[in-house]
Amino acid sequence: MFGIIDGTGSTVLDPRFHRVIPGSARVERLWSGSRWAEGPAWFRAHNALVWSDIPNDRMLRFDALTGQVGVFRQPARNANGNTVDPQGRLVTCEHGARQVTRTEHDGSITVLASHWQGKRLNSPNDVVVRSDGSIWFTDPDYGILSDYEGNKAQSEIGACHVYRIDGATGALSVVADDFVKPNGLAFSPDERILYIADSASGPDPKDGRRHIRACTVADDGASLGASTVFATCTAGVFDGFRLDAEGRLWASAADGVHIYHPDGTLIGKIGIPEVVANVCWGGPKLNRLFICGTSSLYAIMTATNGATWPVVAATV
């Protein structure tokens, strides 16, 4: 049975939290039945959300008008992260095929990246598109560690990088090679910062990063400069995240969604009764936060709006 989640509330850690979550807002469970829900992407023209169910090798579609959920694509090559480009096309990271694809308006699929210097990618995980049309994605090895989320295999590259696909030429380049397990990523509203999660959680201290780094985007818009640790996860590890129009970062965690002010302060949490993998803004006004929580799709109305391409960060 779906509806309001009883006993699930918010944790207020800073008064600024009240600016983004209305007092009457409640978390809704919209659907359940996934093995690992991931990669939500909102299509404004269709008033619908598409997301991945990685182990079940399918993508699902939620119709916001009717509340109905159906299969969008199956098999889906163990699709993980998704986003929508400025032309309204679906861009997808595929664990199983170890590639990044774009679904064209006619339904055909274009492979955007599959190899780096002649070697197969590991298992592209999450993806964002910049306003210039360039596509940025992370490539950890989660999809080749076992057959659960992809196909078990050895890494040909031998490392986990962050990549950029040039919007004009399609050329692939490495923009960050110092992450252990690069995962979720998102641009600040003005696109001057690329936030990237490192979800490494191994026993070795150097591998237990569990943080999000803020990386400066160079003036050429094609490379990254200095980076700093923006936030460290206090419950599990960060996976996917998105920013609102005023630069706050809404991150997935083991106990729900963690909300960070642009200055790095954790201002509050939205409690979810499952481990959260990713979030996405949707609705006609982009003020409804969709939440992928392991087996279920959740949503909550907010007092802020999701970031779009590009906007000048407001003073908060």
N, C-alpha and C positions, 0 to 999 in steps of 0.2 A: 504494500500500500504506500502511495506516495503522498507528499504534502509537507506540512511544516515539521521540522525536526524537533521533537520534544527534548528538552534538556540540553540543547546545544545553544550556547550563548557566546558572547564576546568577552574578551579580556581587555580592559582599558588600562593602558600603561602610561598614557600621556593625554592631557586634555585635548590635544589636537585630533585625537581619534574621533571625537564627537562631530567633527566637521565632515567626516566622510561616510559614517554609518548612521542613518536616521534611527532615532530611538524606537520606531515601530518596525524596523526592518527585521525580517526573520529568514533564516536559511530554509530553502525548499529543496526537497529531494524530488527531482523531475523524472528520474528513470533509474533502474538498477538492472544489472545483468551482465556487466563486463567482468573480465578477469583482471585487466589493468587498463583503465581509462586514461587517455593521454591526448595531447595535441589539439585542444579545441580551437576552432577557427570560425569566425562569424561572417556570414554573407548577408550584407545589408539589403541587397536587391531581392533576396529570397526570404528575408526574415527567418533565417534558419541557421543552425549551428551544425558543423561537421566535426567529428572527433574520432580518434583511433581507439580500437580495442586490440592491443598489440598481440597478446597470446592467442586470441581467437581469430587472428588474421582477417580483420574486417574493419571497415570504417562505418560509423553510424551517423544518422542525420536526425536532428530534433527540429520539428516545425513549431516555431514559437506561437503561431496563431491557433493551432489545433492541439498542441501538446503531444502530438504523435511522434513516435520514434520508429525509424525504419533503417534497413541496411542501405548505406550509400554505395559501398563497394566491397565485394568479397569474391575471390581472395584479394588482399590488399598489399601483398608482399611485406607483411608485418610493419605496416606504416606506423610511424611514431609522431613526431612533431609536424604541425601544419601551420600555414599562414596564408594570407590572401595578399596578392600583389596589387599595385595601384590600378591595374586593369581589371581587377576582380577575378583573377585566375587563382586556382588552388595550387600552392607549392607544398610539397610533401617530402619528408625524410622517410626513407624506406630501409628498415633494418634488414629484411630478408634479401632484398636485391642489392643492398649496400650502395644506394644511390639517392640522389635528390632529383625529383621530377616536378614537372608542371603540367597540370591538367588544363588543356586549352578549352576555349569556349565551345568547340564542337565535340568535346569529350575525348579527343585524342590525347595521348600522353607523350610529353617531350622529356627526354633524359637530359638534365642540366649538368650533372657531375656524377662520375662513377669511379674515376681513377685520379691518383696524384702521382705524377712522374712515372706513369706506367704501372703503378701498383693499385690494387683495389682499395677503396676506402674501407674503414672498419665497419661502421654502422651509423650513418648520419642520424642525429638524435633530435635536434631542435633547430628552428630556422626563423629568420626575420628578413624582411625586405626593406631597404632604405628608399627614401623618396627618389633617388637617382636611378632606381631600378636594380641596383646591385643586391645580391642575395648573400646573406651571411649565415653560416651554419656550423654546428659543433659535430665532432666525429669521435666520440668515445667508443669503447669496444663492447658495450653491454649486449648488443645484438649478436655478437659472435662468441660470447662466453659459453652459451649453451643453446639448445634448440627451443627454449621456452619463448624467447622474444625474437627469434630469427633462426639462423643456421650456424651451428657450431663450426668454428674455423679459427685458424691462426691469423693474427694480424700480419698483413703484408708490409705495411708501412712501419710497424713496430713502435708507434707512438700515437697519441691522441691530440689532434690539432683543432684549431678553429680556422675556417676557410671563408674566402670571399669569392663569389662569382661575379665578374664584371657584367654590368647590365647591358653594355654596348657590344662587347666582343665575346662574352661567354668564357673568357679566360679565368682559370682557377688559380688562386694564390693562397698561401698560408699567411694569416694575419696574427696568429698567436700560437707559439709552440712550447709554452712553459706551463701548461695546465696538465694535471694528472688525469682528471676525468671531466673535461669540459661538458657542460650540460645545457641548461636553459640560458637564453640570451635575449636581450631587448635593448633598444635604443632609448635614450632620454628623449623627451618631447622635441628638443631642438637638435637632436641627432649629433650632439657634440661628445656624448659619452656612450659607449657600448658596455652594458653590464653583462657579465658572464659568470655563471655559476660553476664552481668546481666541486663536484659531489663526491670526491674521493673520501673514503672512510675506512681505509685499511689500518692494520695495527701499527704500522710504521708511522711515527709522528709526522714525517714529511708528506705522507699520503693522506693523513686525516685532516683535510683542509676544511670541508663543510662550509665554504663561504662563497660570497658573491664579490667579484672584483669590479671596480669601476675603471674602465680603460678609456683614455682620451683618444678621440678620433682625430687623426691628423688633418691638416688643412686640405690635403688632396682628396679626402673622403674615401681613400682606398687602403689606408693602413692605420695601425694603432700605435699610440705613443705610450707614455708612462701609465701605470695602473696602481691603484691602491685597494686595499680590502675595504669594501663598503659595509658588509655585514657578515656575521658568523652565525650559523644556524644553531638555535638552542633546543631544537627537537628534530632528531633525525638529520637529514641533509636537504639542502635546497635542490629542487628539480627545475620546473618551469616557473616563469613569472612574467608579469606585464606591468607597465607603468600607466598612471592616470595622466590627465592633461596638465596637472600641476606638478608633475615630477615625482609623486610618491610611488614607491615600488611595492607591488603586491605579490608576495612569494609563496610558493607551496612549501609545506613542511609536514612533519609526521603528525602534528596535532591540529592542522588546519591551514589557514592563510595568515601569514605574517605581513603586517603593513608597516613600511618604513617611510619616514619623512625624508625629503631630499638631503637633509643633513646627516642621515644615517641612523637616526633615533628610531628604535622600534616603538611605535606608538600604540599598537594594539594587535589583537589576534581575533580572527573569526574561527570559532570552534567547529570542526567537522569530525564526525564519528569514524572517519577512515583516513588513511594516509593520503594526502593530496599530492597529485603529480603535476598539475598544470592549471592555469586559469586563462580567461579570455574575456574581454569586454564585449557586450552585445546589446541588443535592443535598439529601437529606433533612435534613441538619444545616447547610446553607448554608456548607459548608466546601470546596466545589469551585469553583474559579475558572474560568469559561468565557471564552475569549479569541477574539475575531474578528480574524483576521490575513489581510487581503486576500483570498486565495483559499480559506482554510481555517478550520475550527473547531478550536480547541485547548482543552485543559483541564489543570489541575494541582490536586492536593489540597494544602490548606494547613493550618496549625496554628491558624488563626483562623476566624472566622465572619463572614458578611456582616451588615451593619447591617439592622435592621428598624425598624418604626415604634413610637413613638420609644423610644429607650433612653437611659439616662444614661451619658455617656462614662465609661469606666473609667480608672483610673490605670495608666499604662504606663511 
